[in-house]
Amino acid sequence: MAVTMADITKLRALTSAGLMDCKKALAETDGDIQAAVEILRKKGQAVAAKREDRQAAEGCVLSKSTGKFAAIIALNCETDFVAQNAGFVALTQKILDAAVAAEAKTIEEVKALQLDGQTIEALVVEESGKTGEKTEISAYECIAAPSTTAYNHFNNKLAAIVGFNLEGVDEKVGRDVAMQVASMNPVAVDRDSVPQSVKDSELSVAIDKTKAEQVKKAVEAALKKAGFNLYIAENEEHLNEGIMKGNITEAQAEEIRQLKAKVAEEKAANLPEQMVNNIAQGRLNKFFKESCLMEQDFIQDGELTVGKYLDKVQKGLVAVAFKRVNLNQD
């Protein structure tokens, strides 16, 4: 039977597929719209399979809170052109709405949810057929707490959610803290939440850095006392440069090398352990202040930490969890 423009228009409205794709599908099915929809869905699956090796680095990230439950989802595609399309953003929102309504805990649970008569996983595959790009749910995070809040950055590439220990947290307060998470990218709620392995690693780095600085200071002091130029003595490249320009002789360069090695060895062997540990502990505390949400300087008021701000707003109020998804890597 002849394919009418009305049928093509109806099929396009149902599938968002291209004009010629809809015409061909209707021709194959003798005008059976439902059968044509299935053909286009299968085509979408084929496109998705072909795109498996492609990188879906763009996409849309959205978050939502419904009081005691909040979630973030990232629907990825290959180009920013598709990511900014209103239909793609709307699909991301529909998937998020379904996930939050079901209080889904994992990506697998989200994919298995029914939406528009099919699973979300099938819906995502279908979207790949419509856009011709690899499409996938790359991230899903959720929080359940007495109060939750969500923040979506204006470009739909970054979102954050936060959970609090008390009910009825003011919406603006919650949003301010979620914005803090989005902006400052903490690694943990507080220092007690930082994994011991991370603490040990940070302390080890701080100790090594402190020792290196103390040795460097001693070497520089010895070089200055001997009358050598610190720039020339800094490294082999500068030594060779000094020799070429006639600022030092080969013998002086060798003297510098021997002095640096001797002083460095002696200083490293006689560093006061307590002093090194004290300085390293100070560095670790700085790490906690910069990396733990409750200890970070509050971006809305630098006179307060996030913890002090929350306690000021409501006595005993603390953040208990947060999640953050950023398509543009920090």
N, C-alpha and C positions, 0 to 999 in steps of 0.2 A: 504494500500500500504506500501511497505517497506520504512523505513526511511534511507536516505543516509547520509553518513558523510558530503557530500558537503552541504546538507540542514542544518544539525546540526551546521556546521561551520558558515554558513550564519546567522542562528538564533542567535548564540552566539555573532556574530559581531554586530547584531542589538540590542541585549538586555543585553549583558554581563552576562547572566545567566549561571548557571553551566551546564556541559556537559550532565549529566543525566536528569536535568530539561528540557533542550532543546529537548532531545530525547523523553521524555514522552509527552511533549506538542505537538510535531510533530506527535506522534503516535495517540494522541487523536483527532487530526484534519486531519488525513489522509494526512499529508504532506503539509497542507495549512499554509504557513509561516505567513501570516498576522493574521490568526486566532490563531496561536500558540503564536504570539506576545501578543495578547489580553489575552490569558490564563496566560502567564507569568506576564503580568501587574496586572491581578487580584490576582495572587499569591503574587505579591509585596504589594498590598493593604492589603492582609490578614496578611502578615508579619508585616506590619506597625501597624495594629490594635493590634496584639499580643504584640507589643513592646511599647504600649502606656504608660505602667506603669514603663518602664525602664528609667534610667537617661541618657540623651545624653549630657555628660559633656565635651566630646572632640569635635574636629571639625576644621574648616578652617575659618579664618577671613581675608578678603581682602578688600582693598579700591581702589578707582579710581577717578580721576579728569579729567574733559573735559573742563577746563577753568572756566566757570561760574557755574558749577554744579559738586558736588562731593558726593560720597556715600560710605558707608561701609556695608558689609553684612557678617553675620556669619552663616555658614551651619554646624549644629552640628550632631555628631554621637556618638557612645558609646565608641569606642576605638581609641587610637592614631594610631594604625596600619592602620585602615581605613582612618583616617584623613590625613595621609601622603601619601596615595595612589595617584598616578598621576591622575587617572581618577576622584577621588573625588575632588581634587584641581581644575582640569579642569572644572568640573561641577560648582563649586563655582564661578569660573571666568566667565563662560558663563551666569550664573544667574545675576552676578553683571553687566556684559556688557549690558545685556538686560534692567536691571533696570536703569542704567545710561542713556542709549539711550532713554528710555521713560521718564526720569526724574521723576521716581516714588517717591511718598512722604511717603508711608507707606508700611509695610509688606504685608498688604492685597492687595495693588495695585501690588506689586511685584508678589505675588502668582497668581494673575489673568492674568498676562502677558502670551502671547503665545510664546512658544519656541519649535522648532522641532516638530511642529504640535500638541502640547498639552499645557495645562497650566503648569506653573512652579510648581504649587502645585501638579499636577499629576506627574510631572517629579521627584519631591522630594520623593513622595510615591514610585515611580518605583525604585528609587535608594535604598530605604530601602529593597525592594525585592531582589535587586542584592547583597547587602552586608549582609543582614540578621540582620542589626542593625537599631534601631530607628534613623530616620533621620528627621531633622526639621530645618527650618530657624528660628533661635533664636533671631536674632537682625538685624535691618536695620536702618541706620541713614543716613541723607542726609543734605546738605547745598547748598543753592543758594546764590551767592554773586558776586560782580564785578570780583573777582579773587578767585579761590579755589586751594587747593593743597592737596595731599594725601601722607601718609607714611605707608608702610607695613613692619612690623618687620620680621626678617629673618625666624622665626619659624612658620609663618602664624597663630599665636595665638593672635596677637595684631596689631591694626591698628588705625590710626587717620587721620582726615581731618580737615582743617582749612579754614575759609572764611575771606577775607580781603575787606577793604572799597574802594580800588582803583584797577583799571584794570592794567593788564600787570605786575603783581608782578613777580620778578625774580624767576625762578624755584628753585634755590638753597636756596634762602631766605625762600620761602614758605615751602620747605622740612625741613629746619632747625627748623622752628616753629612747624611744625607738629610732628617732632621728639621730640621736647620739650613737647608737649602735651602727646605723648605716654609715655615718660620717667617720667615726673613729675606729671602727673595726676591732673591738676588744677580742681577746682570746678566751676570756673566762669571765664569769660574773664577779668573783672575788678571788683572792689569793689561795683560799682553801680549795677552790675549784680547779686550780691549775694542776695538771697531772704532775706527779712527783718526777717523772722522767724529764719533763720540761724544766722544772725547777733545778734539777741536778745539772742539766745541760747549760742553762743560763748561768748558773753559779760557776761552772767550770770555765765557760767562756769569759766570765767576769774576772776570774782569778788569773787566767792566761793573759788577758788584756792588761790587768793591773801590773803583773810581773814585767811584761814587755815595756810598759810605760816607765816603770822605775829603772829598768836597765837602760832605756834610751836616755833618760835624764842624766844618769851617771856618766854615760858615754859622752854626751854633749858637753857636760861640765868639764870632763877631762880634756876634750878636744879644745875647748875654749881656753882652758888653763895653759895648754901647750901652744896656743897661738894659731891654731888652724881655723880656716874658714869653714863654718858648718855646712854651707851649701856644697862646697867642693867635696867635703868629707862624707856627704850623705850616702852616696852609693858609688858603685864602680863606673857607671855612666858619667857621673859628675867628676870623678877622679880623672878619667880619661880626657874629659873635656878640659879640665884644669891643666893637664899635662900638654895637650895640644895648643892651648892658648899661652903656655909659658908661665902660668900662675904658680905652678908647683913643679918640682922635679920628680923623676921616677923614684928616687930615694925617699923623698918626702911622702909620696903616695904610699910606699911600702910602710913607712913609719906610721902613717895614719891607720893603715889596715891592722898592723900589729897592736897599736894602742886600742883600737876599737874592740878587737877580739879579746885582749887581756882584761880590759875594764868590764866588758860584758860578762865574761866568764866569772870574774871575781864578784861582781854585783849579784849575779844570778845565784851564786852559791851562798850568799850572805844576806838575802832578803829577809827582813823580820816577818815571820809567818803571821803573827797577830795583826800587824799593820796591813799586810796584803789581804787577809780575810776581812778586816773591817772595811777596807775600800771596796772589795768585791761585794760585800753584803749591801753596801750603799748602792752599788750598781744594780743589784738584784731588786732592791726596793724601788729603784727608778723604773725597772721593767714592770713591776707590779702596778705602779702608778699609771704608767702609760698603757698597759695592756689589760687591766682588770676593770670592768665596767664601773663597779661601785667606787673605785679609787680614782678614776679618770677625772680630770678637771671638766666640769659641766660646760658644754659649749655655749649655753645660754647665759651663764654667769661664771666667769673664771674665778670668782672668789669662793666658789663652792665646788666640792666634788659631787658626783652624781649621788653618792650615798647620803651626803649631808643635805643635798637638795630634797631628796625623797623624804628624809626624816623631818625636814622643816615643813614640808607640805602636809605630811600625815605621820605622826609619831609611830615608829616601828615599821614603816613601809619600806620594803626592799624588793629589788628585782631578784627573781629566783631562776630565771632562764631567759635565753634569747637565741634567736636564729637569724642568719643573714645570708642572702644570696645576691651575688654580684656577677653579671655576665662579663663586665669589663674588669678583668683581674686587677687586684690592688697592687 
